[in-house]
Amino acid sequence: MEIRSTFSQLYFVRKNRKNANNEAPIYLRVLVNGKSVDFSVKRSIKIDLWDPISGTVKGTSKEVKSLNRYLFGIKSAVYEHYRSLRESKNYVTATDVKNSYLGITVDSRKKILVVYQQHIDEMEELKNIDYSPITIGRYETSMKRLSKYIKKKYKKNDFYIQDINHSFITNYETHLKINYQIAHNTTIKFLKHLKKIIRIALANGWINKDPFVNIKLSEKKVDRGFLTDEQLSKISNLEFETERLEEVRDCFLFSCFTGLAYSDLARLTKDNIVTGTDGNRWIKINRKKTNVRSSIPLLQMSESILKKYENSFYCQVKGVLLPVKSNQRMNEYLGEIRNLAGIKMDLTTHLARHTFATTITLNNDVPIETVSKMLGHSSLATTKIYARLLDKKVGRDMSKLNDIYKPIEK
């Protein structure tokens, strides 16, 4: 899509630079999209011979006509440079036109980290509107890792976007996997961040070719894990000698029975508990990550945990419903709880969300559309990542067919 552009030219004399003969230099002002730049045309004229309205020299003498033809020729040439630039670039400035006419070579190439930072700055302006702090933080981490890659691989502080090619991207992928020991799917997310910056460059006409054109950024399917009913029961029945482990266990179980992500669990307040049209209590909260509304009916297990901490000093001071510790400490203490419960898989705050989706809801015949609404997903495709079927549900569903398909008695 071509960007609209306005263009005009205006001659004027700089009276403040007149000499002893009352002659002032003639300048041409070039305006593009309301912004201007001036430059001298290397000619001077007596001030009283200059017509400021027409931007020409008064008179009919041979010398006057020659000077006016000269001025007209410059205008025509400047316009041709503008037209040529418009054919090759989506966005042209008055300075671009001036430099092109005067033959001034300017390196207008954009550098990737500069554009990256500009995009992050724009995201910051839209924080909690279009972008969550978590998303912005991920882009900042992504840019830092790209910067380190450029310094290590190319011994530079930045890199021209025009020079980014297939090899640059594939080597960057290898760099991320080897130097940061991160999994394939996490690597793909970093590459998608880079691809967005490349799309910005394409949209602005800074590059003509997409270096990602032959690169597929596909994530691998990963079994994220979940707790079974038996494992949940083991954790629920644990008795602790320390209060911190009991609090972490209770917050973890609350997430297992509500599907709340850690960031939403930590900021849950009384304002998020409402009475639904069914007369029961519900959690109503906009997810911090996506700002999508989550609506979750409170199960008896969840209610009992809330009641347990309604007089908690920590909760009253912080104005929250649960004594949620930092995500790092939560995951650290969950490791202790896992050992006490004799569970082999790693317990993390996000595992609770998967357990809610799989064990608590989908495998108890709650429709996936309902689960999606409770999880605050914007599409069913996201919810399907969580969807797994346990053998007991498959067996339960298949047992219904026994009443339909019975052997014929002879």
N, C-alpha and C positions, 0 to 999 in steps of 0.2 A: 504494500500500500504506500503510495507516494505521499510524502509529508508536504503540506501547503507551505509556500514560501513567498514572501514579498521582497521586491527589489526596486531600488531607485538610486539616482545619482544627482548630485548637486554641486555646482561650482561656486566658489566664494573666494574672496581675497582676505588675507590676514592684515587688516589695517594696523594692528599693533606692531607689525614688523616692517613698516614702510621705511624706505631709505631717505637720503637727503634730497633726492629728486622727486619725492612724493610717490614713489613706485612701491607697490605691495605684491608679495608673491601670491600666485594663484594656486588654490588647493581644490582637490576633488574629494567630496564626501560620498562614500558608498554606504548605503543602508540596506541591510538584509534582516528581515523579520524584526524591524524596529531598532536594531542595534547598528551603530555606525563606526566607521574608521576613516580617517583623513590621511591624505598623502599629497605631497607637492608634485606639480606637473612640470617643474623646472622652468617656469615662465613668470615674468612680473609685468605689471601694467600700472599706469598712472591711475590713482584711485578715482579721479573725476571722469575717466573713460570707461569705468566698469559699470555694467547694468546688472544690479543684484537680482532683479526679477527674472530676467531671461538667462542669467548666468553666462553672458557673452560680453564681448568688447563693443563699445559704441563706435559707430563710424562706418565709412565705406571705402576707406583707403586700401591700397593693395596690402599694406602691412597688417591692417586690421582683419581683412578677409582671410589672409594667410593664417593668422593666429586663431581666428574662430574655426577655420577648417582643422587646424591642429587639435584644438580642444574637442571638436566633434569626433575626430578620429580616435582620441583617447577614450571617449565615452563608448564608442562603438566597440573598441577592442576590449574594454573592461566588461561590457555586457557579454561578449562572446566567451570570455573566460568564465563568467558566472554560469552561462548556459552549459558550457562544457563540464563544469564541476557538478552541476545539477544532474547531468546524465550519468555521472560515475559515483555520486554520493547521495545518500538519503537526506543528509543534513549538511547545509553549507552556511558558513558564517561570513560576515563582511571581511574579516581578517583573511579568510581563505581566498576570497576574491582578490584582495589587495596583493597578497603574497604570490598568487598565481600570475597576475599581470606583471608584477615587478620581477618575477623570476626568482623569488626568495624560496629556497628549499627549507621546509619545516618538517621535522619528523613528527607526524601526527598519529603515529601508531600507538595503540593503547597497550598498557601492560596489565597482565592478568590480576595481580594482587591489588593494583589500584582500583580496578573495576570491582573486584571482590569486596574491598573495603567500602566502596561507595554503595554497593548493594546492601551490605550489613548496616550501614548508616541509615539507609532508607527503611530497612526492617525495624530499626530501633525507633524511628519516628512513628511507626505503626504498631509498636509493641502493645500487646493486649487488645489490639483491634483486629489486625489481619495476621499477626504473628505472635506466638507465645514466647516467653523468655527462654523456654527449653529449646525451641526451634532456632532462635537466634544464637544461643550458646553452641548448638551443633555446627552452625555455619562458621562461627568463630574458631572452633576446634578444627574444622575442615580447612580453613584458610591457613592456620598455623602449620598444619601438616603439609600442605602444598608448598608453603614457603620453605620449610626445611628440606623438602624434596628438591626444589629448585637450587638451593644453596649446595646441597650435597652432590647432585647430579651434574649441574651446569656451572657451579661456582659463581652464581649471580644472585643479586638481591631481588630480582624480579624477572619476568619473562614476557616478551611481546606475544600478544594473543595471536597475531598473524603467523607466528612461528610454531604454534602448537599443532602437532600432527598426531597421526596414529601411534607412532613410536613413543612420543611424549606421554600419551595416556596409558598405554600398556605398561610402560616402565614405571609409571606412577602407581598403577595397580600392584605391581610386584613390590615396589617400595613399601606400600602400606602393609601388605601381608607379611613381609619379612621383618621390617624394622619395628612394627607395632604389634606383631603377632595377633592380628585381628582376623576374625572369620570372614568368609566370602561375602555374606550378606551385608555385614558392616562396611566392608570395602566398597561394595556397590553403592551404598548410601553416600559415601564420600565422593564417589565418581559422579553421582547424580547431582550433587551440589556443584561440582565443576561444570557439568553439562548445562546447568541453569545459567551460569555466568557466560558460557559460550553462546547460549541462546540470546542473552542480552546483547552481546557483541554483534550477533547476526542481525538482530532487530534494528540496531542503530547503524548498520552499514559499515561497521569497523572491520569486519571480515566478510569475505564472499563465499567461503566454503566451511562446512561443518566438519571438524575433525572427528566427530563421533559417528559419522555416517555409516561406517562399517563395523561399529562396535555395539554389541548387544549387552545391555545392562540388566541381565535377568538374575533374580534371586533364586536360591535353591530352597526347596521345601524343607522346613526344619520342624522336627517334633519338639515342641517347646516344653512338653511335660505337664503333668497335673497330678494332684493327689487323689487317691481313691477314698471311698467312704471309710475303709479300715484305717488308712493312714491319718485321716482327719480325726477319727475317734481316738487314736493313740495320742495325738497332739492335744486334743481336748481334755483327755484324762490325766495329763501330766501334772504333777505337783512340784512346785519349785521352792527352793530355799531363798531365792532372791526375788525382789519385787520387779526388777527390771526385766527378767525373763518372762515373768507372768504378764506384764504389760505388753511386751512385744508379741507374745503368743496370742493374747486377746485381740490386739490390733490386726494381726495376721489373719486370725479366724474371721474377724469382722469383714475383711476384704474377701475372704473365701465365700462368705454368705451374702455379699452385696455386689461383688465384682468391681469395687472401686479401685482405681489406680492409686499408687502411693501419693502422688501430688494432690489428689482430690481427698483422699483419706485424711491427710495432714491438715487440711483447711476446712473440714466439716464442722459446721456450727449449728446452733438451734434453728437458725433461719432456713436451713436446708431440710428440716423435718416438717412435713406438712400432712394434714389429713386429706386423704384422697376421696374421690366420689364414692368409693366403696366403704367409707367409714374407717378404714385402716390407715396406719401411719406409713408414709412414703418418704424416700430420699429424693429430693429434686435439686439437681446441681448441674451447672454448666461445666463440662470437662475443661480443665486448665489447658490441656494439650491442644484441643480442637475447638473449644467453645461450643461443642454440640451438647444439647440437653440430655442428661441421664435421668430416667424416672425408674426408681427401684422400690418395690414394696418391701417393707421390713419383715423378715422372718423372725420367729420367736427367739432363735439363737442370737440374731443381731440385736434384738430388743434387750435381751438379758445382758449383753455386753455393755450397751449404752447405759443401762440402769446401774451397772456395777461402778461406772465412773462418773455418774452425775454429780457426786459431791467431791470429786477429786480436786485437790488444791491446784494442781498443775492445769487442769482443764478450765477451772474457774478463772485463773490468772490470765491464761492465754485466750480465753473465750472460745475454746474448741470443745468437741464432744469426747475426744479420745486422746490419751497421752502418747502421741506418735513421736518417736525419736527421728533423728536424721536417717535418710535412706541408707547411708553407709553403716551406721550403727545397727539399724534394723536388720540388714542382711548379715552383719557380723554375729549378732545375737541369735538369729535364726539358724546359724550354723551350729551353735551350741544346742539349740532345741532339737535340731535334726539328730544329733548324736544321742541325746537323751531318749528320743522316741525310737531310735533304731531304724531310722529311714535313710536309705542310701542316696537318694537323689538330693541335689542341692535345693535348699529352701531359699527362695527370694521373694521380695514383695510382689514381683510381677507374676510369680507362680500362682499366687492366690487368685488373680484375675482369670487365669486359665482354668483353675480348679472350679471357679464359679461357672464359667461358660460350659465346661465339660461335665463334671461330676454332679454339680448341684442342679443344673438346669437342663441342658440338652439331653442328658441320659436319664432324665426323669420326665421325658416327653414334653418339656416346655418348647413350643415352636421356635425356630431359629429367628423368626421376625421379632418375637417378643424379647428374646435374648439380645438381639441387636439393639433394640430400643433401650434396654436396661444398661447395656455396656456403653451407650452413647456413640455408637458407630454411625457414620454417615451413609454407609452402604452395606449390603449383605455380604459383599465380597470380602470385606474385612472380617466379618464375624465368622465366615467359613474357615478362616485360618485356625480358629479356636475349636472348630467343630470336630469332635471325634466320637466314635461309637464304641462303648465298652461291650464285651462279650455278653454280659448279663442282659443288656438291652436288646442285642441281636437275638439272643435266646428267647427273651420275652416276646419280641415281635413275631418270631417264627413260630412260637408255640400256638399263636392264634390260628395259624394255618392248619394245625392238626384237626381242628373241628371242621375244616372245609375239605381237606384231602385225607379221607380215611380209606383204608384198604377194603376192598369189596369182599364181604363174607360169602363163602361158597358152601 
